[in-house]
Amino acid sequence: MNIDKIKDVLSENLGEGFKIVDENDENDENDGMTAAIEWVDWVQLSDDENDIQIEVYFEDDSKKIFPKGLKLRQIWHEDS
């Protein structure tokens, strides 16, 4: 993995084609990275415009949910 290519990003700015990097992930088979992001969906939970969760769908058919504003790290799938 080219660590110079890792970018800090807020959950609502995750991009398709990127992988989320998590060195604390105990799943060693993925080297601390998710599968590539297939799409990102913003879900409005109430009438409050700030009450949003971010649903991230990956190429391996998995899904993760993050609160809006969560600091994450991502890398382009070809740089991983």
MOPAC internal coordinates of N, CA, C and O (Angstrom, degrees):
PM7 1SCF
backbone

  N    0.0000 0     0.00 0     0.00 0    0    0    0
  C    1.4484 1     0.00 0     0.00 0    1    0    0
  C    1.5272 1   108.18 1     0.00 0    2    1    0
  O    1.2310 1   120.49 1   -46.10 1    3    2    1
  N    1.3006 1   116.66 1   133.90 1    3    2    1
  C    1.4590 1   123.01 1   178.42 1    5    3    2
  C    1.5293 1   108.35 1   -88.13 1    6    5    3
  O    1.2310 1   120.45 1   -82.88 1    7    6    5
  N    1.3383 1   116.74 1    97.12 1    7    6    5
  C    1.4658 1   120.39 1  -173.30 1    9    7    6
  C    1.5264 1   112.72 1   -65.27 1   10    9    7
  O    1.2310 1   119.83 1   160.66 1   11   10    9
  N    1.3205 1   117.93 1   -19.34 1   11   10    9
  C    1.4734 1   120.78 1   177.08 1   13   11   10
  C    1.5222 1   111.78 1   -68.87 1   14   13   11
  O    1.2310 1   120.38 1   161.71 1   15   14   13
  N    1.3241 1   116.89 1   -18.29 1   15   14   13
  C    1.4714 1   121.75 1  -177.97 1   17   15   14
  C    1.5275 1   112.74 1   -92.45 1   18   17   15
  O    1.2310 1   119.84 1   176.20 1   19   18   17
  N    1.3337 1   117.90 1    -3.80 1   19   18   17
  C    1.4664 1   121.21 1   179.65 1   21   19   18
  C    1.5221 1   108.93 1   -74.68 1   22   21   19
  O    1.2310 1   120.57 1   -46.50 1   23   22   21
  N    1.3239 1   116.51 1   133.50 1   23   22   21
  C    1.4687 1   122.44 1  -178.93 1   25   23   22
  C    1.5206 1   109.87 1  -119.58 1   26   25   23
  O    1.2310 1   121.00 1   -41.75 1   27   26   25
  N    1.3324 1   115.69 1   138.25 1   27   26   25
  C    1.4642 1   120.92 1   171.36 1   29   27   26
  C    1.5224 1   107.81 1   -77.49 1   30   29   27
  O    1.2310 1   120.83 1   -39.81 1   31   30   29
  N    1.3237 1   116.03 1   140.19 1   31   30   29
  C    1.4621 1   120.77 1  -176.37 1   33   31   30
  C    1.5225 1   108.77 1  -153.77 1   34   33   31
  O    1.2310 1   120.37 1   -30.02 1   35   34   33
  N    1.3290 1   116.91 1   149.98 1   35   34   33
  C    1.4557 1   121.14 1   171.62 1   37   35   34
  C    1.5240 1   108.90 1   -82.39 1   38   37   35
  O    1.2310 1   120.62 1   -28.12 1   39   38   37
  N    1.3074 1   116.42 1   151.88 1   39   38   37
  C    1.4716 1   121.07 1  -175.42 1   41   39   38
  C    1.5290 1   112.55 1   -52.56 1   42   41   39
  O    1.2310 1   119.93 1   141.69 1   43   42   41
  N    1.3227 1   117.74 1   -38.31 1   43   42   41
  C    1.4667 1   119.87 1  -178.12 1   45   43   42
  C    1.5237 1   113.20 1   -72.51 1   46   45   43
  O    1.2310 1   120.20 1   172.37 1   47   46   45
  N    1.3416 1   117.23 1    -7.63 1   47   46   45
  C    1.4612 1   121.29 1  -179.97 1   49   47   46
  C    1.5284 1   112.88 1  -110.76 1   50   49   47
  O    1.2310 1   120.13 1  -166.72 1   51   50   49
  N    1.3302 1   117.35 1    13.28 1   51   50   49
  C    1.4611 1   120.12 1   175.87 1   53   51   50
  C    1.5233 1   109.26 1   -60.79 1   54   53   51
  O    1.2310 1   120.79 1   -33.70 1   55   54   53
  N    1.3341 1   116.09 1   146.30 1   55   54   53
  C    1.4562 1   118.92 1  -175.35 1   57   55   54
  C    1.5083 1   113.95 1  -118.63 1   58   57   55
  O    1.2310 1   121.33 1   -31.03 1   59   58   57
  N    1.3187 1   115.07 1   148.97 1   59   58   57
  C    1.4582 1   121.70 1   175.93 1   61   59   58
  C    1.5213 1   108.70 1   -63.09 1   62   61   59
  O    1.2310 1   120.68 1   -40.30 1   63   62   61
  N    1.3328 1   116.31 1   139.70 1   63   62   61
  C    1.4512 1   121.71 1   179.37 1   65   63   62
  C    1.5230 1   113.38 1    89.87 1   66   65   63
  O    1.2310 1   120.19 1   171.29 1   67   66   65
  N    1.3274 1   117.24 1    -8.71 1   67   66   65
  C    1.4606 1   121.48 1   178.00 1   69   67   66
  C    1.5278 1   109.53 1   -93.24 1   70   69   67
  O    1.2310 1   120.78 1   -18.10 1   71   70   69
  N    1.3263 1   116.11 1   161.90 1   71   70   69
  C    1.4584 1   123.11 1   171.29 1   73   71   70
  C    1.5157 1   107.87 1  -114.18 1   74   73   71
  O    1.2310 1   120.46 1   -37.05 1   75   74   73
  N    1.3253 1   116.73 1   142.95 1   75   74   73
  C    1.4645 1   120.80 1   175.85 1   77   75   74
  C    1.5195 1   107.44 1   -84.81 1   78   77   75
  O    1.2310 1   120.91 1   -48.68 1   79   78   77
  N    1.3324 1   115.86 1   131.32 1   79   78   77
  C    1.4586 1   122.41 1  -178.89 1   81   79   78
  C    1.5218 1   108.29 1   -99.17 1   82   81   79
  O    1.2310 1   120.90 1   -51.29 1   83   82   81
  N    1.3276 1   115.88 1   128.71 1   83   82   81
  C    1.4627 1   121.31 1   177.41 1   85   83   82
  C    1.5202 1   108.20 1  -143.87 1   86   85   83
  O    1.2310 1   120.84 1   -84.18 1   87   86   85
  N    1.3341 1   115.99 1    95.82 1   87   86   85
  C    1.4632 1   120.32 1  -179.07 1   89   87   86
  C    1.5206 1   111.64 1   -64.25 1   90   89   87
  O    1.2310 1   119.48 1   161.64 1   91   90   89
  N    1.3273 1   118.59 1   -18.36 1   91   90   89
  C    1.4627 1   122.09 1   179.57 1   93   91   90
  C    1.5186 1   112.62 1   -85.11 1   94   93   91
  O    1.2310 1   120.51 1   175.38 1   95   94   93
  N    1.3270 1   116.64 1    -4.62 1   95   94   93
  C    1.4683 1   121.10 1   179.89 1   97   95   94
  C    1.5257 1   108.94 1   -65.55 1   98   97   95
  O    1.2310 1   120.49 1   -52.37 1   99   98   97
  N    1.3086 1   116.68 1   127.63 1   99   98   97
  C    1.4611 1   121.10 1  -178.21 1  101   99   98
  C    1.5263 1   112.37 1   -82.91 1  102  101   99
  O    1.2310 1   120.02 1   179.79 1  103  102  101
  N    1.3001 1   117.57 1    -0.21 1  103  102  101
  C    1.4609 1   121.72 1   179.67 1  105  103  102
  C    1.5318 1   108.65 1   -87.91 1  106  105  103
  O    1.2310 1   120.48 1   -91.15 1  107  106  105
  N    1.3237 1   116.68 1    88.85 1  107  106  105
  C    1.4640 1   121.94 1  -174.86 1  109  107  106
  C    1.5194 1   113.70 1   -66.84 1  110  109  107
  O    1.2310 1   119.48 1   159.88 1  111  110  109
  N    1.3135 1   118.60 1   -20.12 1  111  110  109
  C    1.4574 1   119.61 1  -176.72 1  113  111  110
  C    1.5246 1   112.07 1   -65.70 1  114  113  111
  O    1.2310 1   119.62 1   159.48 1  115  114  113
  N    1.3256 1   118.32 1   -20.52 1  115  114  113
  C    1.4628 1   122.21 1   178.58 1  117  115  114
  C    1.5202 1   112.54 1  -106.23 1  118  117  115
  O    1.2310 1   120.08 1  -167.97 1  119  118  117
  N    1.3159 1   117.45 1    12.03 1  119  118  117
  C    1.4730 1   122.28 1   178.70 1  121  119  118
  C    1.5242 1   112.63 1    52.76 1  122  121  119
  O    1.2310 1   120.07 1  -143.49 1  123  122  121
  N    1.3188 1   117.47 1    36.51 1  123  122  121
  C    1.4574 1   120.89 1   177.72 1  125  123  122
  C    1.5136 1   114.62 1    74.36 1  126  125  123
  O    1.2310 1   120.38 1  -157.05 1  127  126  125
  N    1.3283 1   116.88 1    22.95 1  127  126  125
  C    1.4618 1   121.01 1   179.30 1  129  127  126
  C    1.5252 1   110.47 1  -131.82 1  130  129  127
  O    1.2310 1   121.25 1   -27.58 1  131  130  129
  N    1.3057 1   115.22 1   152.42 1  131  130  129
  C    1.4582 1   120.36 1   173.59 1  133  131  130
  C    1.5229 1   109.18 1   -81.26 1  134  133  131
  O    1.2310 1   120.82 1    -6.63 1  135  134  133
  N    1.3019 1   116.03 1   173.37 1  135  134  133
  C    1.4615 1   120.59 1   166.80 1  137  135  134
  C    1.5296 1   106.87 1   -67.02 1  138  137  135
  O    1.2310 1   120.03 1   -11.99 1  139  138  137
  N    1.3163 1   117.54 1   168.01 1  139  138  137
  C    1.4625 1   121.06 1   179.24 1  141  139  138
  C    1.5319 1   110.20 1   -64.72 1  142  141  139
  O    1.2310 1   120.92 1   -36.39 1  143  142  141
  N    1.3234 1   115.84 1   143.61 1  143  142  141
  C    1.4680 1   121.88 1   179.09 1  145  143  142
  C    1.5258 1   109.03 1   -72.20 1  146  145  143
  O    1.2310 1   121.14 1   -51.18 1  147  146  145
  N    1.3201 1   115.42 1   128.82 1  147  146  145
  C    1.4556 1   121.40 1   177.37 1  149  147  146
  C    1.5280 1   110.58 1   -91.26 1  150  149  147
  O    1.2310 1   120.25 1   134.14 1  151  150  149
  N    1.3366 1   117.12 1   -45.86 1  151  150  149
  C    1.4615 1   120.55 1   173.44 1  153  151  150
  C    1.5170 1   110.72 1  -158.19 1  154  153  151
  O    1.2310 1   121.48 1   -20.12 1  155  154  153
  N    1.3430 1   114.78 1   159.88 1  155  154  153
  C    1.4655 1   123.04 1  -178.94 1  157  155  154
  C    1.5176 1   107.52 1  -124.07 1  158  157  155
  O    1.2310 1   120.70 1   -47.56 1  159  158  157
  N    1.3258 1   116.27 1   132.44 1  159  158  157
  C    1.4602 1   121.91 1  -177.71 1  161  159  158
  C    1.5323 1   109.57 1  -123.91 1  162  161  159
  O    1.2310 1   120.47 1   -50.30 1  163  162  161
  N    1.3137 1   116.71 1   129.70 1  163  162  161
  C    1.4689 1   121.44 1   174.16 1  165  163  162
  C    1.5142 1   107.32 1   -92.45 1  166  165  163
  O    1.2310 1   120.17 1   -52.89 1  167  166  165
  N    1.3278 1   117.28 1   127.11 1  167  166  165
  C    1.4635 1   121.29 1  -177.77 1  169  167  166
  C    1.5219 1   108.84 1  -116.37 1  170  169  167
  O    1.2310 1   120.88 1   -61.03 1  171  170  169
  N    1.3316 1   115.92 1   118.97 1  171  170  169
  C    1.4695 1   122.85 1   177.87 1  173  171  170
  C    1.5249 1   107.94 1   -80.00 1  174  173  171
  O    1.2310 1   120.29 1   -61.11 1  175  174  173
  N    1.3315 1   117.05 1   118.89 1  175  174  173
  C    1.4620 1   121.13 1  -174.65 1  177  175  174
  C    1.5220 1   113.50 1   -90.28 1  178  177  175
  O    1.2310 1   120.19 1   158.88 1  179  178  177
  N    1.3320 1   117.24 1   -21.12 1  179  178  177
  C    1.4694 1   120.61 1   179.69 1  181  179  178
  C    1.5227 1   108.38 1  -155.57 1  182  181  179
  O    1.2310 1   120.71 1     7.36 1  183  182  181
  N    1.3220 1   116.25 1  -172.64 1  183  182  181
  C    1.4626 1   120.80 1   177.96 1  185  183  182
  C    1.5229 1   112.51 1   -71.20 1  186  185  183
  O    1.2310 1   119.99 1   163.48 1  187  186  185
  N    1.3179 1   117.63 1   -16.52 1  187  186  185
  C    1.4671 1   122.35 1   178.05 1  189  187  186
  C    1.5254 1   108.54 1   -71.04 1  190  189  187
  O    1.2310 1   120.41 1   -59.59 1  191  190  189
  N    1.3333 1   116.83 1   120.41 1  191  190  189
  C    1.4683 1   120.37 1  -175.81 1  193  191  190
  C    1.5271 1   113.48 1   -63.82 1  194  193  191
  O    1.2310 1   120.02 1   163.45 1  195  194  193
  N    1.3124 1   117.57 1   -16.55 1  195  194  193
  C    1.4653 1   121.08 1   178.54 1  197  195  194
  C    1.5272 1   112.96 1   -95.07 1  198  197  195
  O    1.2310 1   120.31 1   177.70 1  199  198  197
  N    1.3253 1   117.01 1    -2.30 1  199  198  197
  C    1.4648 1   122.05 1  -178.76 1  201  199  198
  C    1.5257 1   109.08 1   -89.80 1  202  201  199
  O    1.2310 1   121.39 1  -102.67 1  203  202  201
  N    1.3356 1   114.95 1    77.33 1  203  202  201
  C    1.4659 1   121.92 1  -173.61 1  205  203  202
  C    1.5174 1   109.62 1  -127.72 1  206  205  203
  O    1.2310 1   120.85 1   -38.28 1  207  206  205
  N    1.3207 1   115.98 1   141.72 1  207  206  205
  C    1.4575 1   120.39 1   169.56 1  209  207  206
  C    1.5249 1   107.68 1  -119.49 1  210  209  207
  O    1.2310 1   121.04 1   -27.22 1  211  210  209
  N    1.3143 1   115.61 1   152.78 1  211  210  209
  C    1.4522 1   122.22 1  -177.53 1  213  211  210
  C    1.5278 1   108.54 1  -107.72 1  214  213  211
  O    1.2310 1   120.66 1   -62.07 1  215  214  213
  N    1.3236 1   116.34 1   117.93 1  215  214  213
  C    1.4583 1   121.67 1   177.62 1  217  215  214
  C    1.5241 1   108.07 1  -101.68 1  218  217  215
  O    1.2310 1   120.96 1   -56.34 1  219  218  217
  N    1.3279 1   115.78 1   123.66 1  219  218  217
  C    1.4529 1   121.52 1  -176.76 1  221  219  218
  C    1.5241 1   108.78 1  -114.43 1  222  221  219
  O    1.2310 1   120.57 1   -54.58 1  223  222  221
  N    1.3192 1   116.51 1   125.42 1  223  222  221
  C    1.4607 1   123.44 1  -179.24 1  225  223  222
  C    1.5287 1   108.47 1  -109.36 1  226  225  223
  O    1.2310 1   121.12 1   -45.22 1  227  226  225
  N    1.3314 1   115.46 1   134.78 1  227  226  225
  C    1.4553 1   121.23 1  -173.88 1  229  227  226
  C    1.5219 1   111.72 1  -112.24 1  230  229  227
  O    1.2310 1   120.95 1   -17.82 1  231  230  229
  N    1.3302 1   115.79 1   162.18 1  231  230  229
  C    1.4664 1   122.17 1  -178.19 1  233  231  230
  C    1.5227 1   113.33 1   -61.64 1  234  233  231
  O    1.2310 1   119.95 1   157.56 1  235  234  233
  N    1.3207 1   117.69 1   -22.44 1  235  234  233
  C    1.4662 1   120.59 1   179.10 1  237  235  234
  C    1.5316 1   112.05 1   -89.69 1  238  237  235
  O    1.2310 1   120.56 1  -163.93 1  239  238  237
  N    1.3360 1   116.53 1    16.07 1  239  238  237
  C    1.4694 1   124.82 1   179.29 1  241  239  238
  C    1.5185 1   113.70 1    69.56 1  242  241  239
  O    1.2310 1   119.58 1  -166.67 1  243  242  241
  N    1.3243 1   118.40 1    13.33 1  243  242  241
  C    1.4621 1   120.37 1   174.28 1  245  243  242
  C    1.5259 1   109.50 1   -88.72 1  246  245  243
  O    1.2310 1   121.37 1   -10.44 1  247  246  245
  N    1.3190 1   114.99 1   169.56 1  247  246  245
  C    1.4679 1   121.27 1  -176.67 1  249  247  246
  C    1.5205 1   108.18 1  -145.39 1  250  249  247
  O    1.2310 1   120.61 1   -39.48 1  251  250  249
  N    1.3301 1   116.44 1   140.52 1  251  250  249
  C    1.4603 1   121.66 1   173.53 1  253  251  250
  C    1.5220 1   108.11 1  -130.19 1  254  253  251
  O    1.2310 1   121.10 1   -32.78 1  255  254  253
  N    1.3284 1   115.50 1   147.22 1  255  254  253
  C    1.4616 1   121.32 1   179.80 1  257  255  254
  C    1.5215 1   108.12 1  -118.27 1  258  257  255
  O    1.2310 1   120.82 1   -47.66 1  259  258  257
  N    1.3381 1   116.03 1   132.34 1  259  258  257
  C    1.4555 1   122.38 1  -179.60 1  261  259  258
  C    1.5292 1   109.53 1  -128.12 1  262  261  259
  O    1.2310 1   120.28 1   -29.97 1  263  262  261
  N    1.3236 1   117.06 1   150.03 1  263  262  261
  C    1.4579 1   118.90 1   171.57 1  265  263  262
  C    1.5256 1   109.33 1   -73.62 1  266  265  263
  O    1.2310 1   120.48 1   -26.65 1  267  266  265
  N    1.3044 1   116.68 1   153.35 1  267  266  265
  C    1.4613 1   120.99 1   175.60 1  269  267  266
  C    1.5296 1   108.35 1   -63.80 1  270  269  267
  O    1.2310 1   120.68 1   -41.85 1  271  270  269
  N    1.3243 1   116.31 1   138.15 1  271  270  269
  C    1.4541 1   121.49 1   176.25 1  273  271  270
  C    1.5185 1   115.04 1    90.59 1  274  273  271
  O    1.2310 1   119.72 1  -177.48 1  275  274  273
  N    1.3247 1   118.14 1     2.52 1  275  274  273
  C    1.4580 1   121.35 1   179.15 1  277  275  274
  C    1.5255 1   109.50 1   -73.83 1  278  277  275
  O    1.2310 1   120.34 1   -48.42 1  279  278  277
  N    1.3316 1   116.96 1   131.58 1  279  278  277
  C    1.4591 1   121.43 1   178.64 1  281  279  278
  C    1.5230 1   109.47 1   -80.49 1  282  281  279
  O    1.2310 1   121.02 1   -54.85 1  283  282  281
  N    1.3339 1   115.66 1   125.15 1  283  282  281
  C    1.4559 1   123.08 1   179.82 1  285  283  282
  C    1.5226 1   108.80 1  -132.12 1  286  285  283
  O    1.2310 1   121.14 1    -3.71 1  287  286  285
  N    1.3279 1   115.42 1   176.29 1  287  286  285
  C    1.4558 1   121.41 1   176.28 1  289  287  286
  C    1.5228 1   107.67 1  -128.77 1  290  289  287
  O    1.2310 1   121.02 1   -40.25 1  291  290  289
  N    1.3353 1   115.66 1   139.75 1  291  290  289
  C    1.4580 1   119.33 1   179.87 1  293  291  290
  C    1.5234 1   110.47 1  -136.19 1  294  293  291
  O    1.2310 1   121.52 1   -23.19 1  295  294  293
  N    1.3276 1   114.70 1   156.81 1  295  294  293
  C    1.4608 1   121.87 1   177.42 1  297  295  294
  C    1.5229 1   107.71 1  -139.16 1  298  297  295
  O    1.2310 1   120.34 1   -37.60 1  299  298  297
  N    1.3386 1   116.95 1   142.40 1  299  298  297
  C    1.4459 1   121.47 1   177.63 1  301  299  298
  C    1.5152 1   108.84 1   -62.31 1  302  301  299
  O    1.2310 1   120.12 1   -42.41 1  303  302  301
  N    1.3298 1   117.38 1   137.59 1  303  302  301
  C    1.4734 1   121.25 1  -172.80 1  305  303  302
  C    1.5280 1   113.39 1   -56.72 1  306  305  303
  O    1.2310 1   119.56 1   149.25 1  307  306  305
  N    1.3239 1   118.44 1   -30.75 1  307  306  305
  C    1.4615 1   120.72 1  -179.25 1  309  307  306
  C    1.5321 1   112.41 1   -78.63 1  310  309  307
  O    1.2310 1   120.18 1   164.12 1  311  310  309
  N    1.3490 1   117.27 1   -15.88 1  311  310  309
  C    1.4598 1   121.54 1   179.23 1  313  311  310
  C    1.5165 1   112.32 1   -94.28 1  314  313  311
  O    1.2310 1   120.38 1   175.39 1  315  314  313
  N    1.3309 1   116.87 1    -4.61 1  315  314  313
  C    1.4661 1   119.46 1  -175.60 1  317  315  314
  C    1.5090 1   112.15 1   -85.14 1  318  317  315
  O    1.2310 1   120.10 1   180.00 1  319  318  317

